[in-house]
Amino acid sequence: MRAQRAPEEYVALVRPRWSDMDVFGHVNHANMVTLLEEARVPLLFDKASAAGLADFAKGIVVVHLTVDYRAPVVVDGQDVRVVITLDQLRHASFTLDYAVHSGPSGDDDVAVTARTVLAPFDVRRGRPRRLTGQEREFLSTVLPSAGADGA
């Protein structure tokens, strides 16, 4: 039997904008949440659609969000590195963990950690829906697991 290869680290580079900073030159909380969104959209919309899974782009909602700050992220014209891992994979939701580095390199300090619980949403019916088998497979294939369970 052939061993299945673990997914590569999923990394998004996002650039904080001048308008993202507060009076101290740090990315403010609301804009940090937007940077997290900008990091996951290419994965859940573009990469998933390219894999034949267009329903994520039709509706997905944030059920829960936590953001913990270790250090400020300074707006200095360079990208920040956002590493995304899959923490939990359930039948109607999944949890993504984020490590936001202070710069574009993996050697840059992790300044922010965050977690979002996301649920697919049927906009037409106005209610959450279950993940399809293909969506579950996509998530577990493209994201390294930080302890995903099938519960």
C-alpha positions as CSV (number, residue, x, y, z in Angstrom):
1,M,0.0,0.0,0.0
2,R,1.3,3.4,-0.9
3,A,1.5,6.0,1.8
4,Q,-0.5,9.2,1.2
5,R,1.7,12.3,1.1
6,A,0.9,15.0,3.6
7,P,-0.3,18.3,2.1
8,E,2.2,21.0,1.7
9,E,2.0,24.1,3.9
10,Y,-0.7,26.4,2.6
11,V,0.7,29.9,2.5
12,A,-0.9,33.1,1.3
13,L,1.0,36.4,1.1
14,V,-1.1,39.4,1.8
15,R,-0.1,43.1,1.8
16,P,-1.4,45.3,4.6
17,R,-2.5,48.7,3.1
18,W,-1.8,52.1,4.5
19,S,-5.6,52.4,5.3
20,D,-5.3,49.2,7.4
21,M,-3.2,50.9,10.1
22,D,-4.3,52.6,13.3
23,V,-2.8,55.8,14.7
24,F,0.2,53.8,16.0
25,G,1.1,52.3,12.5
26,H,-0.2,48.8,13.4
27,V,-2.8,46.9,11.5
28,N,-6.0,47.4,13.5
29,H,-8.2,44.5,14.5
30,A,-11.0,44.9,11.9
31,N,-8.4,45.0,9.1
32,M,-6.5,42.0,10.5
33,V,-9.8,40.1,10.1
34,T,-10.0,41.3,6.5
35,L,-6.4,40.1,5.9
36,L,-7.4,36.7,7.2
37,E,-10.2,36.7,4.7
38,E,-7.9,37.7,1.9
39,A,-5.7,34.8,2.8
40,R,-8.4,32.2,2.7
41,V,-10.4,33.4,-0.4
42,P,-7.9,32.2,-3.0
43,L,-8.0,28.8,-1.3
44,L,-11.8,28.4,-0.8
45,F,-13.0,30.2,-4.0
46,D,-10.2,30.0,-6.6
47,K,-8.4,26.8,-5.8
48,A,-11.6,25.0,-4.9
49,S,-13.4,26.2,-8.1
50,A,-10.3,25.1,-10.2
51,A,-10.8,21.6,-8.5
52,G,-14.5,21.6,-9.7
53,L,-16.0,22.8,-6.4
54,A,-17.8,26.0,-7.1
55,D,-20.2,25.9,-4.1
56,F,-17.8,27.4,-1.6
57,A,-17.8,30.6,-3.7
58,K,-21.6,30.5,-3.7
59,G,-21.9,30.7,0.1
60,I,-19.8,30.2,3.2
61,V,-20.1,32.0,6.5
62,V,-17.9,32.6,9.5
63,V,-19.5,30.9,12.5
64,H,-16.8,31.8,15.0
65,L,-13.6,33.8,15.0
66,T,-10.8,34.3,17.4
67,V,-7.7,36.4,17.0
68,D,-4.8,36.5,19.4
69,Y,-2.0,39.0,19.1
70,R,1.6,38.3,20.0
71,A,3.0,41.4,18.5
72,P,1.7,44.2,16.3
73,V,1.8,43.9,12.5
74,V,3.3,47.1,11.1
75,V,2.3,48.5,7.8
76,D,5.7,48.9,6.0
77,G,4.9,48.1,2.4
78,Q,5.8,44.4,2.5
79,D,3.6,41.3,2.5
80,V,2.9,39.3,5.5
81,R,2.9,35.5,5.4
82,V,-0.3,33.7,6.4
83,V,0.0,30.0,7.0
84,I,-3.4,28.2,7.1
85,T,-4.0,24.7,8.5
86,L,-7.1,22.6,9.0
87,D,-7.9,22.0,12.6
88,Q,-11.3,20.3,12.5
89,L,-13.3,18.8,9.7
90,R,-16.9,18.1,10.5
91,H,-19.9,17.3,8.4
92,A,-21.3,20.8,8.4
93,S,-18.3,23.0,9.3
94,F,-14.6,23.2,9.4
95,T,-12.0,25.0,11.4
96,L,-9.0,26.8,10.0
97,D,-6.1,28.0,12.0
98,Y,-3.9,30.9,10.9
99,A,-0.3,31.9,11.8
100,V,0.3,35.5,10.5
101,H,4.0,36.2,10.3
102,S,5.3,39.8,10.6
103,G,6.8,39.6,7.1
104,P,6.8,37.4,4.0
105,S,9.3,34.8,5.3
106,G,8.7,31.7,7.3
107,D,11.6,33.0,9.4
108,D,9.7,36.2,10.4
109,D,8.1,36.0,13.8
110,V,4.5,34.9,14.2
111,A,2.7,38.1,15.2
112,V,-0.9,36.9,15.1
113,T,-2.7,33.5,15.5
114,A,-6.3,33.1,14.6
115,R,-9.0,30.6,14.1
116,T,-12.2,30.6,12.1
117,V,-15.0,28.1,12.1
118,L,-16.6,28.2,8.7
119,A,-19.9,26.6,7.5
120,P,-21.1,26.2,3.9
121,F,-24.3,28.2,3.3
122,D,-27.1,27.8,0.8
123,V,-27.8,31.4,0.0
124,R,-30.9,30.6,-2.1
125,R,-32.5,28.7,0.8
126,G,-31.1,31.0,3.5
127,R,-29.6,28.2,5.7
128,P,-26.4,26.3,6.3
129,R,-25.7,23.1,4.4
130,R,-23.5,20.0,4.9
131,L,-20.1,19.7,3.3
132,T,-20.1,17.3,0.3
133,G,-17.7,14.4,0.3
134,Q,-15.7,16.1,-2.5
135,E,-15.4,19.3,-0.4
136,R,-14.3,17.3,2.6
137,E,-11.7,15.5,0.5
138,F,-10.5,18.8,-1.0
139,L,-10.0,20.4,2.4
140,S,-8.2,17.4,3.8
141,T,-6.0,17.1,0.7
142,V,-4.9,20.7,0.2
143,L,-4.5,21.7,3.9
144,P,-2.1,20.3,6.4
145,S,-4.0,19.0,9.4
146,A,-3.5,20.4,12.8
147,G,-5.6,17.5,14.2
148,A,-8.6,17.3,11.9
149,D,-11.2,14.8,13.0
150,G,-14.1,13.4,11.2
151,A,-16.7,14.1,13.9
